[in-house]
Amino acid sequence: MKKNYAYLVSLLVASILLLGFSLKAQSNDANTRGYGGICAAELPAKIDEIVNRPEFARSRWGISIATLSPNQTGETLYTLEANKYFIPASTAKLLTTAAALEVLNPNFRIRTSVYGTQNGNVASVRLVGRGDPSIGQTQLAALAKQLRDRGITQIDQPIAEDAYFQGEPINPNWEWEDVQAGYGTSVNSLIFNQNAIDLLLSPQKVGEPLQVTFVDPNERNKWQLENNSVTVDTGEAEFVAVGRDLRQTVIRVSGQLRVGSAPEPVYAAVVDPGDRFLAKFREALIAAGISVNKTDVTTQNLANSGNNLNTELAAIESPPLSELVKEINRSSNNLYAEAILRHLGESIRPNNRQKPDSSADAGLAVVTATLAQRGVNPDSYILADGSGLSRHNLISPEALIQTLRVMAVSPWATLYRDSLPTRRLSDGIMVQAKSGGMSGISSLAGYISLPDYDPLVFAIILNHSDNSGTVRRQGINQIIDLLGMLRRC
C-alpha cells in the first residue's frame, strides 16, 4: 500500500508540474497575443478597431507603419490611404527641417550686422537684419556694446535694413485669426522677440474681466486694449484667445479663466516688426551710452547705394541651425520654421537668376528638390509654407515615412531624431515624433524603438474630424500604445 501510495503521489506531483508548465506556456502565449504584447499579424485588426470607432465615423485617417530598415524598404505593418493627400498641420516641419539640415549644415548661423563709417566718436550706420528669429534684448545689447567699445558715443540717423527676405512677410494662405496671434506673425528680416507682444492673463473675482499685463511695460502705451474676457467659477471650462487689428494698434482679448488659476501667457502679432526692431535697438544704444538722432527703416538693400556704409562695425549671430531645428520641432515654432524656409530660398539666390521673387517660394522649391534627390517622391506632397500653418499644405503619410527614412541614414540622423519631442512608454520604449494639430486635424509622425521588435517608423494623420483635440489625440496615442506592445511571435 505504501508503495502504491508513493506512486500515486509522485504521479499526482508530475501531473501538477505538467499542468503548471502548460498553464505557464498558455500564459506566455496570452501575454504575447494581447495581454501585454501583440504579434505583427494582429496589429491591423487592432488598429482597425480604433479608426472604425463611432466617434471617428465621419473622420478620415491616413496611416503608414513600417519597420525601419537600413535598405530603405522595410516591412509594412499597416497602411491606410497612405498615398493620399492630407492636411498635415505641424508635421510639415519634418520636411522643412530635414531639407535645412541637408542644405545649410547644422553649423549654419544667421548673422545680423551693423555696417557704417566712424569719425572719432561719431558714426553713421546701417543695421542689416537677415531674419534671425532668436534676437531679443540681450542680443541687441551685445550689438550696442560692441559699438560703444569702439569708442562710438553718437550715431547720426541709423538706418535699419529690412530687405534680406523677399516677398510678403505674411503667407497669404494663412487664416485671418492665425495672423493676429503670435504663432502666425510676420516673417521679415528684422525680428525682435519673435515679432510678438507677450501678455499675461490673470483671473480676478468671478465675473470680473481677466487682468491683462504687458510683459514689457513699455509696450502698454503703444496699444489700445479691447478686453472681452471674464473670470469664471471653479468647474467652468477655460479658454482664451488673443488677436489684433491688422490696420491699427488694437489688441483684443477674449475667453475665460477660473478664479484662482495660474496666469496664462498669450501672444499677439506685432503690426510693424521692422519699426519695432529699430525702436528696441535705439533703446539698447541709449542704454549703452550712445546718443541717437532720427531713425529710419528701409526695405531696400543699400549695400551698393554709394553711401560708404559697408564696413562691418558690429555683429551678432544666431545659435547654430542644430539648435534652431530643435526649437522648430520640439516647440513647434512656426516663426523659426518660416525663417529657415526663407534661408533655404536665399541659399540659391546667387546661383539662380530664375529664382522666384519670394524667398519663401524659393525655399519651398529647395525643400522639394533636396528631398527628391534623397528619395522622397515629389508627387507625394504639396507644400504651401514651411511650418504647416497653412491649410493648403497637402502631405501623404507616404511622404512623411520617406522623409523619416531618408533622415535615418543621413549624416545628421542623430541630430534630426533628437530634435523631435520624446515620449517614453513602459519598458523603456522610446517614441520620438513630431505632432501637429489644428481644428479638425491631428497628426503624429516619427520613430519608435522597441525592446522585442525592429525599430519602427510611422505617420498618422487624422483629418475632417468633428471631435475635440483631446479625443483625436487619444485615438492616435492608442495606436502608438499598440505599437509599443509589438513582440516577435
MOZI-V638016 format. One line per field, one symbol per residue. burial: + if it has 16 or more other ideal C-beta (glycine too) atoms within 10 Angstrom, else -. A space follows every 10 residues. Layout:
burial=???
//
This chain:
burial=---------- ---------- ---------- -+----++-+ -++---+--+ +----+--++ ++++++++-- ---+--++++ ++--++++++ ++++++++++ ++++-+-+-+ -+++++-+-- --++++++++ +++++---++ +-++++++-- -++-+--+++ +++++++-++ +--+---+++ ++++++++++ +++++++++- +-+------+ -+-+----+- --+-----++ ++-------+ -+++------ +++-++++-- ---+-+++++ +-++++++++ +++++--+-+ -+--+-+--- -+------+- --++-+-+-- ++-++++++- -+++++++++ ++++++++-- ----+--+++ ++++++++-+ +--+-+---+ +-++++++++ +-++++++++ ++++++++-+ -+--+++-++ +-+-+---+- ++++++++-+ ++++++++++ --++-+++++ +++-+-+--- +++-+++-++ -++++++--
//
